[in-house]
Each structure stands twice: as C-alpha cells, then as structure tokens.
Amino acid sequence: MIAVALVLTAAGAAWWLRPWEALVAQADTTPTPVTAAVERTTLISEVRLNAQLSYGAPVPLAAANGTITGLPVADATVQTGQRVYEVDGRPVVLFRGARPFWRELSADSSDGADVRQLEQNLADLGFSPGRLDDGFDWRTRQAVRQWQESLGVEPTGTFAPSDVVVADASSIRIAQVTARLGDAGTSPATSTETLLRATARLTTAQARELTTGTPVVVILPDGTEIETTVSGIDPGGQPAVEGGEVAPPTATIEFADQAGVAAAGPVSVRVVIRPQGEQPATLVVPVTALLATADGGYAVEVWDGAAVDRTPVEIGLVADARVQVLRSGTEIDGATGAVLTVGDLVVLSR
C-alpha cells in the first residue's frame, strides 16, 4: 500500500507540474530576430586611397672625375645646359640623353649614336653642328668649341664625358647634396624628376578595375581638391629591394598644373575615385546581414515569420553599410536555396 501511494503521489506531482509544457512555453517566447527588408536601389561607392606626393626616387649622380670645387644646391632645378656642379674648376653641366656618354669624342672618333646625342644637345643650346648625324666632322668640332667658350673653359673642340651629367629629361631637381668641397671620386648629389606625382597603393582587385584616364580627385592636407586623372597603373609583382617581398600594385597620378601641388610639396594626400555614368539599380541588403561561409563566400538568413532559411549570395559593391547582391540561391552556379526578392526579410547580426 505504501508503494502504491508513493507512485500515485509522484504521478500526481508530475501531472501538476508538467515540466514539458513549461519547456514548450519557453520555446514559444523566443524573440523574433531583428530583420531588414531587401531593397532595390542604386548603390554609389567612392573608393578612397592614401597616396604620397613625391618627385620620385632619388638617383645618385655619377661620381666626379676629379676634385669637387663647386656643389649644387638642394631642391634647386637645373635645366639642360646649366651647371650642376664643378670639378677642378670646370663646370659640369646637364645634357639630355637616353644613355650616358662613355668615350671621348673628337674628329678622330668613329661614327656612333653618342655623336648624334652630343650634336642634338649642342643644337638645342644654340651651337649648330650642321646636319645631325652619327659622324663627328669639322662642324661638330666647331660647335663643341663654341659651347666650351660659353662655359669659360679652354675651347679644345674635344668633348669629355666627365664634362656633363646626362638625364633623360630636360631638367632635374637636386634632392640632396651628398659630398663636401674637396671630395674626389664621389657622387656630389642625388637627383629626382622636377614634377610632383601622387602614387597610391592598390589592392589586386583595384589594380584590375582601374584604368589609365580614370577621373580622380586629390585632396591636399589643407582641404584643397584637385581634379585630375590616373596616368598609369603598375600591377606590381616585381621583387622589392628589401625583405624578399614583392612590390604592391600602384596607381600614378600626374598634374598638368604643378602650381596647385608645388606649395604642398612632398606630403601624404587622399585620392577619391568616384563612379562615372549612370549606375544601375540592384538588390541591396545591410552589411550586417552577411554571414561568411566555409567555402569563402557569403550567405544571408531569410526570416519568413516562423523560421530562418539560409541562402547563399554573391556580393558586389559595398557602400554606406550596405552591399549589392548580384546573385542569390539557385542563381549561383551549383548552389541551392531561395532567390532573394524585394521585400524579403534578412536577419541582422546582433
């Protein structure tokens, strides 16, 4: 009798408490997820890049062939035909050329492209050597003598490579003086280009998408905005000088009017790339609705009011905390799941 009473008592307690009903009631009180509706709209995305204004990498001038008796001035611009520095009391001037001179040139020299390069410089400076060719004749000798007289040196009519600095440009900028008066056999300075350019580091995707001529806005530190275009894209991949790493992709931006950037000098700037033309309307969801998947893609969870269904998505532009949905569900090759439509509710992360 006592055992029967205990069983009845336990059964009554179980009927009275009914814990499974408490569990069901608790499940029913699970809060509704926070959602946002899928929209169809135009998503405008600006690309903002960090860039550096610079004159390019400094290059050492060739070592002086004698004792340095006159130094250049840092940050000075030297034009073709002007003195760069002085050696043994003789001016060393700037000549333009694709490659350096490597031999002494005189009436006894054999024909060569270096003779034509010398004649071109003499002609540009107003000392006519006659018809430009590869031969050093009496007209070339006379032009060399006239040039030497203009420099105040002995007019021998013989040209020495050490009398000039050669650059593949009409002018150079002295970046840094690297020698002292009296030094011998050393480079007197480093030089750069004379034009400021902006160089911006890119991602691999940006390097694929950007093209030469893309309009950009360069924002200087004082807030001044300069409209210009991308002048070149370097895809990178070349071995870097240090560390064994490869060079990243970069964009180069030139300025037709140097006055706007000259006052700023070599500084860090911002580059803004704005989309051009009419942008099409696409499906858009909040960025916080995206879930990373194991295969490296993305998915969203769609709430139908009672349950959540996960759907893979392929995304495009991201702007203003929203993202384009280019394809979804079965629209993606080999994928399953519902195709998103306007008004669908996607679950937001909390």
C-alpha positions in Angstrom: 0.0 0.0 0.0 2.8 2.4 0.8 4.5 1.8 -2.5 1.2 2.4 -4.4 0.7 5.6 -2.5 4.2 6.8 -3.5 3.6 6.0 -7.1 0.3 7.9 -7.1 1.9 10.8 -5.3 4.7 11.0 -7.9 2.2 10.7 -10.8 0.1 13.5 -9.3 3.1 15.7 -8.9 4.2 15.1 -12.5 0.6 15.8 -13.7 0.5 19.0 -11.6 4.0 20.3 -12.6 4.0 19.1 -16.3 7.6 20.3 -17.0 7.4 19.5 -20.7 4.7 22.1 -21.0 7.0 24.6 -19.4 9.6 23.8 -21.9 7.2 24.3 -24.8 6.0 27.6 -23.3 9.6 28.8 -23.0 10.3 27.9 -26.7 7.3 29.9 -27.7 8.7 33.0 -26.1 11.9 33.0 -28.2 12.2 36.6 -29.5 11.7 37.4 -33.2 15.0 38.1 -34.9 15.9 41.6 -35.9 15.5 41.9 -39.7 15.7 44.3 -42.6 13.9 44.2 -45.9 15.8 43.6 -49.2 15.7 46.7 -51.3 16.2 47.5 -55.0 18.2 50.8 -55.2 21.3 52.4 -56.7 24.4 51.9 -54.6 27.1 54.6 -55.1 30.5 53.7 -53.9 33.5 56.0 -53.6 37.0 54.5 -53.5 39.3 56.4 -51.1 43.0 55.8 -51.3 46.1 57.0 -49.4 48.7 58.5 -51.6 52.1 60.2 -51.5 53.1 63.3 -53.4 56.7 62.9 -54.4 59.3 63.7 -57.1 60.2 60.1 -57.5 63.0 58.0 -56.1 66.3 60.0 -55.8 69.1 58.8 -58.1 72.8 59.4 -57.3 74.7 61.4 -59.9 77.8 59.8 -61.4 81.0 60.1 -59.3 83.0 63.2 -60.0 86.1 62.7 -62.2 88.3 64.9 -60.1 88.1 67.2 -57.0 84.8 68.8 -56.3 85.2 72.6 -56.3 81.6 73.6 -56.5 78.5 72.0 -55.1 74.8 72.1 -56.3 72.0 73.5 -54.1 69.5 71.1 -52.6 65.9 71.5 -54.0 67.2 73.5 -57.0 66.0 72.8 -60.5 68.8 72.5 -63.2 67.9 72.9 -66.9 69.7 71.4 -69.9 72.9 73.4 -70.5 73.1 74.7 -66.9 75.8 74.0 -64.4 75.1 71.1 -62.0 78.4 71.3 -60.0 82.1 72.0 -60.6 85.1 69.8 -60.7 88.8 71.0 -60.8 87.4 74.5 -61.5 85.4 73.3 -64.6 81.6 73.4 -64.7 79.8 70.1 -65.1 76.6 70.8 -67.0 73.3 69.0 -67.7 72.8 67.3 -71.1 69.8 65.3 -72.2 70.1 61.8 -73.4 68.7 58.2 -73.1 72.1 56.9 -72.0 75.4 58.3 -70.7 78.4 59.2 -72.8 81.1 56.5 -72.5 84.0 57.8 -74.6 85.8 61.0 -75.5 84.6 62.4 -78.8 86.7 64.3 -81.3 87.4 64.5 -85.0 89.2 61.1 -84.6 86.1 59.3 -83.2 84.3 56.7 -85.2 80.7 57.2 -86.0 78.1 56.4 -83.3 74.8 57.2 -81.7 76.7 59.1 -78.9 77.9 61.6 -81.6 74.3 62.2 -82.6 73.3 62.7 -79.0 76.1 65.2 -78.5 75.1 67.1 -81.7 71.4 67.2 -80.6 72.4 68.8 -77.3 74.7 71.4 -78.9 71.9 72.3 -81.4 69.3 72.6 -78.6 71.7 75.1 -76.8 72.2 77.2 -80.0 75.5 75.8 -81.2 74.7 74.3 -84.6 76.8 71.3 -85.6 75.2 71.2 -89.1 73.2 68.2 -90.1 72.5 65.9 -87.2 74.2 62.5 -87.9 76.5 59.9 -86.3 79.7 61.5 -87.6 82.0 63.9 -85.8 83.1 66.3 -88.5 84.6 69.8 -88.5 81.1 71.4 -88.0 80.7 69.3 -84.8 84.2 70.3 -83.6 83.3 74.0 -84.2 80.1 73.6 -82.2 81.9 72.0 -79.3 84.5 74.8 -79.3 81.7 77.5 -79.2 80.0 75.6 -76.4 83.2 75.4 -74.4 83.9 79.1 -74.9 80.5 79.9 -73.5 81.4 78.0 -70.3 84.7 79.8 -69.9 86.9 76.8 -70.4 89.6 76.1 -73.0 88.0 75.5 -76.4 89.7 72.3 -77.4 86.9 71.0 -79.7 87.1 67.7 -77.9 84.2 66.5 -75.8 84.8 64.6 -72.5 82.0 62.5 -70.9 83.0 63.9 -67.4 82.1 67.4 -68.5 78.3 66.6 -68.4 75.6 64.9 -66.3 73.2 63.1 -68.6 69.5 62.7 -67.7 66.6 61.5 -69.9 64.7 64.8 -69.2 65.1 68.5 -69.9 65.7 69.3 -66.3 66.5 67.6 -62.9 65.9 68.5 -59.3 68.7 68.3 -56.8 67.3 66.2 -54.0 70.3 66.0 -51.6 73.9 67.1 -51.6 76.0 64.1 -50.7 79.5 65.4 -50.9 81.7 68.2 -49.5 84.0 70.7 -51.2 87.4 68.9 -51.8 85.9 65.4 -52.1 87.2 63.5 -55.1 85.9 60.5 -56.9 82.5 60.6 -55.2 78.9 61.4 -56.2 78.1 65.1 -55.3 74.4 64.7 -55.0 71.2 62.8 -55.7 68.6 64.0 -58.3 64.9 63.4 -59.0 62.4 64.4 -61.6 61.1 68.0 -61.3 57.4 67.2 -61.4 55.4 66.1 -58.3 53.3 63.0 -58.8 50.9 61.1 -56.5 51.4 57.4 -56.0 48.7 55.3 -54.4 48.9 51.7 -53.2 46.2 49.5 -54.6 44.7 46.1 -53.9 44.9 43.5 -56.6 41.2 43.9 -57.4 41.5 47.7 -57.6 44.5 47.3 -60.0 42.3 45.2 -62.3 39.4 47.6 -62.2 41.2 51.0 -62.5 42.4 52.1 -66.0 44.5 55.0 -67.3 42.4 58.1 -67.6 40.0 57.3 -64.7 38.9 60.6 -63.2 40.1 61.2 -59.6 40.1 64.0 -57.0 43.3 64.5 -55.0 42.7 66.1 -51.6 45.6 68.1 -50.2 46.3 68.4 -46.4 44.7 71.9 -46.4 41.5 70.5 -47.9 42.1 71.8 -51.5 40.7 69.4 -54.1 42.4 69.0 -57.4 40.6 67.1 -60.3 42.9 65.1 -62.5 43.1 61.5 -63.9 45.1 58.3 -63.4 48.1 58.4 -65.6 49.3 54.9 -65.1 48.7 51.6 -63.3 51.6 49.4 -62.2 50.3 45.8 -61.5 53.3 45.2 -59.1 54.7 41.7 -58.5 58.3 42.7 -59.0 60.8 41.8 -56.3 61.1 44.5 -53.7 64.5 45.9 -52.7 64.4 44.6 -49.2 62.7 41.8 -47.2 62.2 39.4 -50.1 58.6 40.8 -50.7 57.1 41.8 -54.0 56.1 45.3 -54.9 52.3 46.0 -54.5 50.1 47.4 -57.3 50.2 51.2 -57.5 48.4 54.0 -59.4 50.3 57.1 -60.6 48.5 60.4 -60.8 50.1 63.4 -62.6 49.2 67.1 -62.5 49.1 69.2 -65.6 49.3 72.3 -63.4 52.1 71.9 -60.9 51.2 75.2 -59.2 48.4 73.5 -57.2 50.7 70.9 -55.7 54.0 72.7 -55.6 53.1 74.7 -52.5 52.2 71.5 -50.7 55.4 69.7 -51.6 56.1 66.0 -50.9 53.2 65.2 -48.5 50.6 62.5 -47.9 47.3 63.1 -49.7 43.9 61.4 -50.2 42.7 60.2 -53.6 38.9 59.8 -54.2 37.7 57.8 -57.2 34.0 58.4 -57.9 31.9 56.2 -60.1 31.2 57.6 -63.6 27.9 57.5 -65.5 24.5 56.1 -64.5 24.6 53.3 -62.0 22.0 50.5 -62.4 19.6 49.6 -59.5 20.4 46.3 -57.8 19.2 44.3 -54.8 20.8 45.7 -51.6 21.0 44.3 -48.1 22.7 45.7 -44.9 26.3 44.5 -44.5 25.4 43.1 -41.1 23.1 40.6 -42.8 26.1 38.8 -44.4 27.4 35.5 -43.0 30.8 34.1 -44.0 30.6 30.6 -45.3 33.2 27.8 -45.1 33.9 28.0 -48.9 34.9 31.6 -48.7 31.6 33.0 -49.9 28.7 34.7 -48.2 25.1 33.9 -47.2 22.1 35.6 -45.6 19.3 34.2 -43.4 15.8 34.9 -44.6 13.0 35.1 -42.0 9.5 34.1 -43.2 7.8 34.9 -39.9 8.2 31.4 -38.4 11.6 30.0 -39.4 15.0 31.0 -40.8 16.3 29.8 -44.2 19.9 30.3 -45.1 20.6 31.4 -48.7 24.0 31.8 -50.4 24.7 35.2 -52.1 27.2 36.7 -54.4 28.0 40.3 -53.5 29.3 43.4 -55.3 29.9 47.0 -54.2 29.9 47.9 -50.5 28.9 51.5 -49.5 27.2 53.2 -46.6 27.0 49.9 -44.6 25.0 48.3 -47.5 26.1 45.7 -50.1 24.9 44.7 -53.5 23.5 41.3 -54.0 24.4 40.3 -57.6 23.1 36.7 -57.4 21.4 34.5 -54.8 20.2 31.0 -54.2 19.9 28.9 -57.3 21.1 31.8 -59.4 24.7 30.9 -58.2 26.3 28.0 -60.1 25.8 24.8 -58.1 24.1 26.5 -55.2 20.7 25.7 -53.6 18.4 28.0 -51.7 15.8 30.6 -52.3 16.4 33.5 -54.7 16.1 36.9 -52.9 13.4 39.3 -53.9 12.5 42.8 -52.9 10.7 42.8 -49.5 12.3 39.6 -48.2 13.4 40.0 -44.6 17.0 39.2 -43.9 18.3 38.6 -40.3 20.8 41.1 -38.9 23.6 40.1 -36.6 23.3 41.5 -33.1 
